[in-house]
Amino acid sequence: MTPRPDVSALRRPQIMEAALACFIRKGYVHTSMDDIVAACGLSKGSVYWYFPSKEALFAETLGMVFEKIESDLQSQLSGCRTAAAKLRLLAAASAQFGEEESGLFSLFLEFWRQIGAGGQASHIWASVLHRYKELTISILQEGRKQNEFRDGDYEQLVWAVMAAFDGLATYKVLMPELDLPKIGRTFIEVILAGLKPTGRKPKNGC
Protein backbone atom coordinates (compact mmCIF):
# COMPACT_ATOMS: atom_id res chain seq x y z
CA MET A 1 0.00 0.00 0.00
CA THR A 2 1.10 3.53 -0.70
CA PRO A 3 1.64 5.34 2.63
CA ARG A 4 -0.70 8.21 3.38
CA PRO A 5 0.99 11.60 2.88
CA ASP A 6 1.78 13.67 5.96
CA VAL A 7 -0.55 16.67 5.70
CA SER A 8 0.45 18.28 8.99
CA ALA A 9 2.90 20.59 7.19
CA LEU A 10 -0.09 21.99 5.28
CA ARG A 11 -2.80 21.79 7.91
CA ARG A 12 -1.05 23.70 10.70
CA PRO A 13 -0.30 26.82 8.59
CA GLN A 14 -3.81 26.62 7.10
CA ILE A 15 -5.36 26.70 10.57
CA MET A 16 -3.03 29.44 11.83
CA GLU A 17 -3.68 31.70 8.83
CA ALA A 18 -7.43 31.33 9.34
CA ALA A 19 -7.05 31.94 13.07
CA LEU A 20 -4.98 35.08 12.52
CA ALA A 21 -7.66 36.55 10.25
CA CYS A 22 -10.35 35.78 12.84
CA PHE A 23 -8.34 37.19 15.75
CA ILE A 24 -7.62 40.44 13.92
CA ARG A 25 -11.22 40.81 12.73
CA LYS A 26 -13.03 39.94 15.97
CA GLY A 27 -10.39 40.23 18.69
CA TYR A 28 -9.02 37.44 20.85
CA VAL A 29 -11.86 37.36 23.39
CA HIS A 30 -14.68 37.38 20.84
CA THR A 31 -13.13 34.77 18.55
CA SER A 32 -14.24 31.22 19.27
CA MET A 33 -12.72 27.97 18.13
CA ASP A 34 -15.95 27.47 16.14
CA ASP A 35 -15.17 30.70 14.24
CA ILE A 36 -11.71 29.38 13.39
CA VAL A 37 -13.09 25.97 12.38
CA ALA A 38 -15.53 27.67 9.99
CA ALA A 39 -12.80 29.93 8.57
CA CYS A 40 -10.26 27.19 7.86
CA GLY A 41 -12.75 24.74 6.34
CA LEU A 42 -11.64 21.76 8.43
CA SER A 43 -13.51 19.71 10.99
CA LYS A 44 -13.49 20.71 14.63
CA GLY A 45 -11.72 17.46 15.45
CA SER A 46 -8.94 18.28 12.99
CA VAL A 47 -8.38 21.72 14.51
CA TYR A 48 -8.28 20.34 18.05
CA TRP A 49 -5.92 17.59 16.91
CA TYR A 50 -3.30 20.23 16.11
CA PHE A 51 -4.21 22.86 18.73
CA PRO A 52 -5.75 21.82 22.07
CA SER A 53 -6.96 25.33 22.99
CA LYS A 54 -7.51 28.82 21.65
CA GLU A 55 -4.58 30.11 23.73
CA ALA A 56 -2.23 27.49 22.27
CA LEU A 57 -3.41 28.33 18.76
CA PHE A 58 -2.94 32.05 19.35
CA ALA A 59 0.57 31.51 20.73
CA GLU A 60 1.68 29.45 17.75
CA THR A 61 0.05 31.87 15.33
CA LEU A 62 1.90 34.74 16.95
CA GLY A 63 5.13 32.76 16.66
CA MET A 64 4.47 32.18 12.96
CA VAL A 65 3.99 35.91 12.37
CA PHE A 66 7.20 36.84 14.17
CA GLU A 67 9.22 34.15 12.39
CA LYS A 68 8.24 35.61 9.03
CA ILE A 69 9.04 39.15 10.17
CA GLU A 70 12.46 38.06 11.47
CA SER A 71 13.26 36.13 8.30
CA ASP A 72 12.37 39.09 6.08
CA LEU A 73 14.38 41.43 8.30
CA GLN A 74 17.50 39.27 8.23
CA SER A 75 17.31 39.13 4.45
CA GLN A 76 17.09 42.93 4.20
CA LEU A 77 19.93 43.47 6.68
CA SER A 78 22.27 41.43 4.51
CA GLY A 79 22.04 44.18 1.88
CA CYS A 80 23.25 46.95 4.21
CA ARG A 81 26.92 47.90 4.11
CA THR A 82 27.18 49.89 7.34
CA ALA A 83 25.97 49.53 10.90
CA ALA A 84 24.18 52.90 10.65
CA ALA A 85 22.26 51.65 7.64
CA LYS A 86 21.26 48.53 9.57
CA LEU A 87 19.95 50.62 12.45
CA ARG A 88 17.95 52.76 10.02
CA LEU A 89 16.50 49.57 8.57
CA LEU A 90 15.58 48.21 12.01
CA ALA A 91 13.90 51.51 12.88
CA ALA A 92 11.96 51.51 9.62
CA ALA A 93 10.86 47.91 10.19
CA SER A 94 9.72 48.70 13.73
CA ALA A 95 7.72 51.70 12.54
CA GLN A 96 6.26 49.69 9.67
CA PHE A 97 5.12 46.98 12.08
CA GLY A 98 3.25 49.55 14.13
CA GLU A 99 1.88 51.22 10.98
CA GLU A 100 0.77 48.18 9.01
CA GLU A 101 0.15 45.66 11.78
CA SER A 102 -1.67 47.90 14.25
CA GLY A 103 -4.49 45.35 14.34
CA LEU A 104 -2.03 42.64 15.35
CA PHE A 105 -0.39 44.86 17.98
CA SER A 106 -3.71 45.85 19.57
CA LEU A 107 -4.72 42.18 19.46
CA PHE A 108 -1.65 41.22 21.43
CA LEU A 109 -2.34 43.94 24.00
CA GLU A 110 -5.87 42.59 24.40
CA PHE A 111 -4.59 39.04 24.79
CA TRP A 112 -1.97 40.08 27.35
CA ARG A 113 -4.62 41.83 29.44
CA GLN A 114 -6.66 38.65 29.52
CA ILE A 115 -3.97 36.16 30.54
CA GLY A 116 -1.40 38.27 32.37
CA ALA A 117 2.32 38.02 31.68
CA GLY A 118 2.62 34.28 32.22
CA GLY A 119 0.91 32.87 29.12
CA GLN A 120 2.60 31.05 26.28
CA ALA A 121 2.14 33.94 23.85
CA SER A 122 3.74 36.33 26.33
CA HIS A 123 6.78 34.07 26.52
CA ILE A 124 6.99 34.06 22.73
CA TRP A 125 6.82 37.87 22.69
CA ALA A 126 9.54 38.08 25.38
CA SER A 127 11.75 35.72 23.37
CA VAL A 128 11.32 37.88 20.27
CA LEU A 129 12.22 41.00 22.27
CA HIS A 130 15.39 39.39 23.59
CA ARG A 131 16.45 38.22 20.13
CA TYR A 132 15.78 41.68 18.69
CA LYS A 133 17.76 43.23 21.53
CA GLU A 134 20.75 40.94 20.91
CA LEU A 135 20.60 41.62 17.17
CA THR A 136 20.60 45.38 17.72
CA ILE A 137 23.47 45.20 20.21
CA SER A 138 25.51 43.18 17.72
CA ILE A 139 24.95 45.91 15.12
CA LEU A 140 26.06 48.58 17.58
CA GLN A 141 29.17 46.58 18.41
CA GLU A 142 29.87 46.18 14.71
CA GLY A 143 29.59 49.95 14.32
CA ARG A 144 31.97 50.47 17.21
CA LYS A 145 34.59 48.20 15.62
CA GLN A 146 34.27 50.11 12.36
CA ASN A 147 34.55 53.45 14.22
CA GLU A 148 31.04 54.44 13.17
CA PHE A 149 29.86 54.65 16.79
CA ARG A 150 31.38 55.65 20.08
CA ASP A 151 31.39 53.46 23.20
CA GLY A 152 28.27 53.37 25.32
CA ASP A 153 25.95 51.23 27.39
CA TYR A 154 24.42 49.58 24.36
CA GLU A 155 22.10 47.21 26.19
CA GLN A 156 20.33 49.97 28.12
CA LEU A 157 20.11 52.08 24.96
CA VAL A 158 18.53 49.26 23.00
CA TRP A 159 15.89 48.56 25.65
CA ALA A 160 14.99 52.25 25.67
CA VAL A 161 14.72 52.41 21.87
CA MET A 162 12.62 49.23 21.72
CA ALA A 163 10.29 50.56 24.40
CA ALA A 164 9.93 53.80 22.45
CA PHE A 165 8.85 52.00 19.28
CA ASP A 166 6.42 49.79 21.21
CA GLY A 167 5.00 52.95 22.77
CA LEU A 168 4.57 54.48 19.33
CA ALA A 169 2.73 51.38 18.14
CA THR A 170 0.39 51.76 21.13
CA TYR A 171 -0.14 55.44 20.29
CA LYS A 172 -0.99 54.40 16.72
CA VAL A 173 -3.83 52.27 18.04
CA LEU A 174 -5.22 55.31 19.86
CA MET A 175 -4.34 57.90 17.20
CA PRO A 176 -4.40 56.33 13.71
CA GLU A 177 -3.36 59.63 12.09
CA LEU A 178 0.20 59.35 13.46
CA ASP A 179 2.87 58.93 10.76
CA LEU A 180 5.04 56.27 12.41
CA PRO A 181 7.59 55.96 9.58
CA LYS A 182 8.28 59.69 9.70
CA ILE A 183 8.50 59.69 13.50
CA GLY A 184 10.76 56.65 13.38
CA ARG A 185 13.12 58.30 10.88
CA THR A 186 13.40 61.40 13.03
CA PHE A 187 14.00 59.34 16.16
CA ILE A 188 16.72 57.10 14.71
CA GLU A 189 18.62 60.07 13.25
CA VAL A 190 18.74 61.61 16.72
CA ILE A 191 20.08 58.31 18.09
CA LEU A 192 22.69 58.06 15.33
CA ALA A 193 23.81 61.63 15.92
CA GLY A 194 24.37 60.80 19.57
CA LEU A 195 26.31 57.65 18.71
CA LYS A 196 28.74 59.08 16.20
CA PRO A 197 32.34 59.74 17.23
CA THR A 198 33.35 63.42 17.33
CA GLY A 199 33.82 64.81 13.86
CA ARG A 200 32.16 61.91 12.01
CA LYS A 201 28.75 61.60 10.39
CA PRO A 202 26.88 58.28 10.01
CA LYS A 203 27.09 56.91 6.46
CA ASN A 204 24.12 55.77 4.49
CA GLY A 205 25.01 52.24 3.35
CA CYS A 206 21.92 50.55 1.95
N, C-alpha and C positions, 0 to 999 in steps of 0.2 A: 504493500500500500504506500502511496505517496504521503509523506508526513504533512500534517496541516501546517500552513504558514503561521509564523508568529506575528500576530497583528498588533501586539502591544505597542510597538514602535509607532504605529499609526493612531491607535486608539487614544493613548494618553494625550498627545498634542491636540487631537480633535476635541477631546473633552475640555482641556484647559483653555483652548481658544474660545469655545462656546461659553465657558464659565466666565472668562475675562469680559466678554461682551455683556453678559448678564450683570456682572458685578458693577461695571461702569454705568450701565443704563439704569439699574434699579438700586444700586448701593448694596453693601454687604448684608446688612440686616434684613432688607426686604427681598433679597434673592433667596429662593428656596432651591433645594436639590431637584425638586420637580421642574422648576424653571430651567435648570441646566440640562436635565434629561430631555426636555422638549426641544431645547435649542441645539443640542448635539445630535439628535436623531437616533440615539441608542436606547436600549432598554435601561430601566432603573437598576436592574441587577448588574448590568455591564458597568455602569458608572460606579456603583458601590464596590464592585470587584477591584477597581483601580484606586478608588478614593473612599475611605471609610467614613468621612465626614466632610461637611462644608468647610470647616477650618483647615483640614488637611489639603483639600482641593485648592483653597485660596492660597495657602502657603506655597504649594508647588507651582501654582500659576504665577505667583509673584516672583518665584525663583526663575521661572522660564523667561519672564519679561526682563529681569535684570541680567540674565546670561546673554541675551541678545544685545542689550545695550552695551555690556562690557565687551563683547566680541566686536561689535561695530566700532567702538571707541579705540580698542587696541589696533585695529586695522588702520584707522585714520591717524593715530599717533605715529605709526611707522613711516608716514610720509612727511613728518616734521623734522627739520634739520637742526633746530635749536631747542633748548629747554624753555625759553620764553615762548616760542611758538606752541610748544606742547601745553604750557599753562593756559595760553589763550584758547586753545582747542578744548581743554577741560572745562574752562569757564563757559565757553559757548555751548558745550554739550549739557552742562548743568542748567543753564538758562533755557535751553531748548526743551529739556525734560519738563521743567516747570511750565513752559509756554504751551507745549503740545500735549503733554500728558497730565494736565491739571486734573482731569477726571480721575486718573489713576492715583495721583498724589492725595486728593481729597478722600478717595476710597480707602487708602491706607490709613489716613488719620481717623476715619470712621471706625475701621477695623480695630485699630490700636485702642481707641476709647472703649470698645466693647470687651476686649480680652485682657487689657492691661499689658505690661511690658514682658510678660513671661510666655507668650504664645509662640508657636512655631514660626509664624510669619515675622514676628518681631525679631527672632533670632536670625532669620534670613536677612532682614534689613540691616541688623547690626553687623553681620558678616560682610555685607556689601560695603557698608561704611568703612570698616576696617581695611578692606582691600583697596578701596578708593584712597583712603588716607595713606597707605603704604605706597601706592602708585605715585601719588603726588609728592610725597617725601623723596622718593627715588628720583623724580624729575628735578626737584630742587637741589638735591645732592649732585646730580649730573651738571646742573647749571653752575654750581659752586666749583666743580672741578674744571669746568671750561672758562672760569672767571666771568661768567655772565652775572652771577649773583654773589652777594656778600654772605658772610656767615650769619647765622641766626638760629633761633629756636624753631626749627622747621615744624616739628610736630604740633606745637601749640598754635602756630600760624595756620597750619592746615585745618585743624579742628575749627578754628574761628572762621575761616573762609567757607568750609563746608556748612557750618551752622548758618552763615549769612545766606548762602544759596537756598538752603532748606526754608529759611524764613521768607525769602522772596517768593518761593513756590507757594507758601501758605498765604502770603499777601495776594498772590495772583488768584487764589480761590475766592478771596473776599473782594478783590478789585480787579476784575477781568481786563480793565483798560490798561493796566500796567504793561510797559514794553520791556519784558525781562531781558531779551537779547541786548538791547541798548544799555540797560542798567548794568548787566553783566560785563559788557565791554568797558564801561567807565570804571567799574569796580576793579577789574583785573589790571587795567593800566595803572591805577593808583598803587596796587600791590607790587607790580613790576617796577615802578619808579622807586618804591621804597627798598626793593631788593638789589637794585643795580649798584655795583661798586662806584665809588666817586669818579666822575669824569667819563662814565660809560653809559650808553643808551642800549636798552634791550633791542636785539635784532629780530626782524620778522623773518621766520625761516620756513614757512609752509608754502 
